[in-house]
Amino acid sequence: MKTKRCFRYFTIADFEREERWFNEMSRRGWHFVSTNGLVYRFESGRPGEYVYKIELPEEGSAAMKAEYERFLADCGVEVVARFKEWLYLRRRASEGPIETADNTRAQLSLINRASGYAADILCRLLCVLAALSVVSLVVSSLLAAGSAVAEFLHGFSMSVAVSGMVALALVFTPLMRRLRRRADALMREMSLRG
């Protein structure tokens, strides 16, 4: 069996695009089997054999997650891979798409959880930047005032903090905006259905 590795980067907001890519690769005869978040591995097979879906399950105990995966298996859905909290699912195309009872509500719930996940990552990164800045400032204050090392550490800590926050803003602002736009579109769709 032939294998293929593809390097791709998808943000949290791109899970639907990532899902479409898997299904397109399947139509070409390449079936997704694993990822580390950047490198995706595929195996050759019959074109269009599988359909794929990506889920971010509700948080819960290990027993609840195992029960959910048993439910998926009973429905003919295979958990192909896991990356962080995401589940990569597939089912034979002959059995139909992987759907939930109310796909719009499920998508909205997924997008809201992805937004929370992104906000959690942002908060953790900001805490790391703050801790790095505080440590640098404390060390520079312990050194002789006006010394070259103290001045360097002070400047370094400020530049790391400012450039880190700018970088985070440049990355997370568009990501959160895309998630919010998608959630708004789903809310409009739900309100039109009444």
C-alpha positions as CSV (number, residue, x, y, z in Angstrom):
1,M,0.0,0.0,0.0
2,K,1.4,3.4,-1.0
3,T,1.6,6.2,1.6
4,K,1.8,9.9,1.1
5,R,2.8,12.7,3.5
6,C,1.5,16.2,3.0
7,F,2.6,19.3,5.0
8,R,-0.4,21.6,5.7
9,Y,-1.2,24.1,8.4
10,F,-4.8,24.7,9.5
11,T,-5.9,26.9,12.3
12,I,-8.7,26.1,14.7
13,A,-11.0,28.2,12.5
14,D,-10.1,26.1,9.4
15,F,-11.5,22.8,10.5
16,E,-14.2,22.8,7.8
17,R,-11.6,23.5,5.1
18,E,-9.5,20.7,6.5
19,E,-12.5,18.4,6.4
20,R,-13.2,19.3,2.7
21,W,-9.5,18.7,1.9
22,F,-9.7,15.2,3.4
23,N,-12.8,14.4,1.4
24,E,-11.2,15.7,-1.8
25,M,-8.1,13.6,-1.1
26,S,-10.4,10.6,-0.6
27,R,-12.1,11.2,-4.0
28,R,-8.6,11.0,-5.5
29,G,-7.9,7.7,-3.7
30,W,-5.8,9.0,-0.8
31,H,-7.3,8.1,2.6
32,F,-6.3,10.1,5.8
33,V,-4.8,8.0,8.6
34,S,-2.8,10.3,10.9
35,T,-1.5,13.8,11.7
36,N,0.7,15.7,14.1
37,G,-1.0,19.0,13.3
38,L,1.4,19.8,10.4
39,V,2.1,16.6,8.6
40,Y,-0.8,14.5,7.3
41,R,-0.3,10.9,6.3
42,F,-2.5,9.3,3.7
43,E,-2.7,5.7,2.3
44,S,-3.8,4.9,-1.2
45,G,-7.1,3.1,-1.7
46,R,-10.2,3.1,-3.8
47,P,-11.2,6.6,-4.8
48,G,-14.1,7.9,-2.8
49,E,-14.2,5.0,-0.4
50,Y,-14.5,7.1,2.7
51,V,-16.1,10.4,3.9
52,Y,-14.5,12.3,6.7
53,K,-15.6,14.6,9.5
54,I,-13.7,16.5,12.2
55,E,-15.2,16.9,15.6
56,L,-14.2,18.6,18.9
57,P,-16.2,16.5,21.4
58,E,-17.8,18.0,24.5
59,E,-15.5,17.9,27.5
60,G,-16.1,15.1,29.9
61,S,-14.6,12.2,31.7
62,A,-12.6,9.5,30.0
63,A,-15.5,7.1,30.5
64,M,-17.9,9.6,28.7
65,K,-15.4,9.9,25.8
66,A,-15.0,6.1,25.6
67,E,-18.8,5.8,25.5
68,Y,-19.1,8.4,22.8
69,E,-16.5,6.5,20.7
70,R,-18.4,3.2,21.2
71,F,-21.5,5.0,20.0
72,L,-19.7,6.2,16.9
73,A,-18.4,2.7,16.2
74,D,-22.0,1.4,16.5
75,C,-23.0,3.9,13.9
76,G,-20.3,2.7,11.5
77,V,-18.0,5.7,12.2
78,E,-14.3,5.0,12.8
79,V,-12.1,7.3,14.8
80,V,-9.1,7.5,12.4
81,A,-6.9,9.8,14.4
82,R,-6.8,12.2,17.4
83,F,-4.9,15.4,17.6
84,K,-5.1,17.4,20.9
85,E,-8.8,17.4,21.6
86,W,-9.9,16.9,18.0
87,L,-11.3,13.6,16.6
88,Y,-10.8,12.7,13.0
89,L,-13.7,10.5,11.9
90,R,-14.4,8.5,8.8
91,R,-17.1,6.2,7.4
92,R,-17.5,4.3,4.2
93,A,-19.0,6.5,1.6
94,S,-21.6,3.8,0.8
95,E,-23.0,4.3,4.3
96,G,-23.7,8.0,3.7
97,P,-22.2,11.2,5.2
98,I,-21.5,11.5,8.9
99,E,-24.3,13.7,10.1
100,T,-25.9,14.7,13.4
101,A,-29.6,15.2,14.1
102,D,-29.4,19.0,13.7
103,N,-26.3,19.7,11.7
104,T,-26.6,23.5,12.1
105,R,-26.8,23.2,15.9
106,A,-23.9,20.8,16.0
107,Q,-21.8,23.1,13.8
108,L,-22.6,26.0,16.0
109,S,-21.7,24.1,19.1
110,L,-18.4,23.0,17.5
111,I,-17.5,26.5,16.5
112,N,-18.3,27.8,20.0
113,R,-16.1,25.1,21.5
114,A,-13.3,25.9,19.0
115,S,-13.6,29.6,20.0
116,G,-13.2,28.7,23.6
117,Y,-10.2,26.4,22.8
118,A,-8.6,29.3,20.9
119,A,-9.2,31.7,23.7
120,D,-7.7,29.2,26.2
121,I,-4.5,29.0,24.0
122,L,-4.3,32.8,23.8
123,C,-4.6,33.1,27.6
124,R,-1.9,30.5,28.1
125,L,0.5,32.2,25.6
126,L,-0.1,35.6,27.2
127,C,0.7,34.1,30.7
128,V,4.0,32.7,29.3
129,L,4.9,36.1,27.8
130,A,4.0,37.9,31.1
131,A,6.0,35.4,33.1
132,L,9.0,35.8,30.8
133,S,8.8,39.6,31.1
134,V,8.5,39.5,34.9
135,V,11.5,37.1,35.3
136,S,13.6,39.3,33.0
137,L,12.6,42.5,34.9
138,V,13.3,40.9,38.3
139,V,16.7,39.6,37.2
140,S,17.6,43.0,35.7
141,S,16.5,44.8,38.9
142,L,18.7,42.5,41.0
143,L,21.8,43.4,38.9
144,A,23.5,46.7,39.4
145,A,21.4,49.6,38.2
146,G,22.7,51.1,35.0
147,S,24.9,48.1,34.1
148,A,25.0,47.0,30.5
149,V,23.5,43.6,31.4
150,A,20.6,45.1,33.4
151,E,19.8,47.5,30.6
152,F,20.0,44.7,28.1
153,L,17.7,42.4,30.1
154,H,15.2,45.3,30.6
155,G,15.1,46.1,26.9
156,F,14.9,42.4,26.0
157,S,12.0,41.8,28.3
158,M,10.1,44.7,27.0
159,S,10.8,43.8,23.4
160,V,9.7,40.2,23.9
161,A,6.5,41.3,25.7
162,V,5.5,43.9,23.0
163,S,6.5,41.8,20.0
164,G,4.8,38.7,21.5
165,M,1.6,40.5,22.1
166,V,1.6,42.1,18.6
167,A,2.2,38.6,17.1
168,L,-0.6,37.1,19.1
169,A,-2.9,39.9,18.0
170,L,-2.0,39.3,14.4
171,V,-2.6,35.6,14.6
172,F,-5.6,35.4,16.9
173,T,-7.7,38.4,15.8
174,P,-8.4,37.0,12.3
175,L,-8.8,33.5,13.6
176,M,-11.4,34.6,16.2
177,R,-13.1,36.9,13.6
178,R,-13.5,33.9,11.2
179,L,-15.0,31.8,13.9
180,R,-17.4,34.6,14.9
181,R,-18.5,35.2,11.3
182,R,-19.2,31.5,10.9
183,A,-21.1,31.4,14.2
184,D,-23.2,34.4,13.1
185,A,-24.0,32.8,9.8
186,L,-25.2,29.7,11.5
187,M,-27.3,31.7,14.0
188,R,-28.9,33.5,11.0
189,E,-29.6,30.2,9.4
190,M,-31.2,28.9,12.6
191,S,-33.4,32.0,13.0
192,L,-34.6,31.8,9.4
193,R,-35.7,28.2,10.0
194,G,-37.6,29.5,13.0
